Every structure is written in C-alpha cells, then in structure tokens.
Amino acid sequence: RNESTAEDAEDAALLLLGEHPSEKAVSLVLRASSAFLAGREYGRARRLAEEVEGSRFATRAMLAQARLIQAEAALFEGDLAAARGKAALVLADPPAAGDPGAATRAKDLYLLSSLKEVDERVSSGDPVGAAAMLEELSLRFPNVPEAPLYLLRAMRLYAQGGDAEGAIRSGSRFLRDFPRREEAAEAAGVVGPLLEERKEFAR
C-alpha cells in the first residue's frame, strides 16, 4: 500500500482470499475494498466487495459492509439499480449485531439512488415510472420527514402521465395520512375532479 499500483493491491487481495480463505483474509480484503472506495477506485472497490460477499467465511456484519461498499461504489458509477439492490439487501438482512449505522447508511443509499433514478425518469419522459418509485419510497420509509413530499410528487407525476388510478391512490393516501398539511388542498383539487369523472361522487 502506497508503494505500488492499485492493480497490484487488488491482485494481492484477490490472491490472499483465493489461496488462503479465512475470516481474517475476508477482513483484510474488506479493508482493501474500503480503501479503494475512499480513493475513488470504484470498480476495484466493487470487485473486491463482491468477492467478500461470495466468501463462505464472511460474517453477516462483513456481508453487510461489503454490500454497502458495492452500493456506494455503484451510486458513484451511475449504476442506480445496482446501488438500490445492494442497499435493499442490507435493509432486509442487517448485521447480526444490529449495527444501526449500517441500516442508516443502507437507507440513505437506497433513498439517494432512488431519487436520482426518479429524476432520470422524469427527464426521459416517464412520469408514471417516476411516480411509482416515489410511491414505493413513501411506503418503504413512511417515517422519514420527506415521506409526505414523496407522496405529493407521486400524485402530481401520475396526473401528469395520465394515470388517474395512481393519482387517486397516492392523493387519497396523502389526504388520509397528512390531512393537516397545507398541500392537502392541492391533493383534494387533483383527486376530487378525477373521482367526479368516474361518478364516484360520495368519495
């Protein structure tokens, strides 16, 4: 380290894990992967973290750390689906020790990669796809402060994309869950006319 190339460091780590597999080797490779991530060598960081994830000597805590490294590296590389997928794995199977830091980092990576993809979908002319992602975020993380805004933006995008069912669903949920917010008038203004068109006057 610091005396040779990044390629040599990566090769040495892979050789160690391949020829002398053990929990100690996994720990060292994980350290190398973290160092590559800090050094913005995202491809190398991901490759080493993938090797850790595939090792039978990796503990649950090591698996979580390897997946978080992969998620963060993928986010910086613009591979948003992969970033979200690895973060979701950590959220579904947190470390055995219940490390709250890992869960928080996984949630942040999941949110950030999802919101970046929402913006990409809007830019590419897919408001309904973007709305579906925002609605999913509001369901997965109902307690984050931004959840009402995710739901409100989902309603707007569904309406923009001509998906009346989606607009009614997300707007009605906003009115039910956040009736005291000032945006409730906007939600009622979107949902009401759509229900009138369907002759659901009681609703």
Number of C-alpha atoms within 10 A of each C-alpha: 9 6 7 8 10 16 10 12 18 19 13 14 21 20 14 17 22 13 9 12 16 16 17 14 22 28 17 16 26 26 17 22 30 24 15 22 20 13 11 14 15 21 17 23 28 24 18 27 29 18 19 28 22 12 19 11 18 22 17 16 18 20 25 26 23 29 25 26 29 30 31 27 27 22 21 15 13 14 15 22 16 17 27 25 17 23 29 20 16 26 18 10 15 20 19 10 8 11 12 11 9 19 21 13 17 28 18 14 23 25 17 16 24 21 18 13 21 21 13 14 17 15 11 9 11 17 24 24 18 25 30 19 20 27 22 16 21 21 13 12 13 14 10 10 9 12 19 21 14 22 29 25 19 29 32 21 23 26 22 15 18 13 15 17 15 21 28 22 16 26 28 22 17 23 20 11 11 13 14 10 11 9 16 18 13 14 23 16 12 19 23 17 14 17 16 12 9 9 10 11 10 6 9
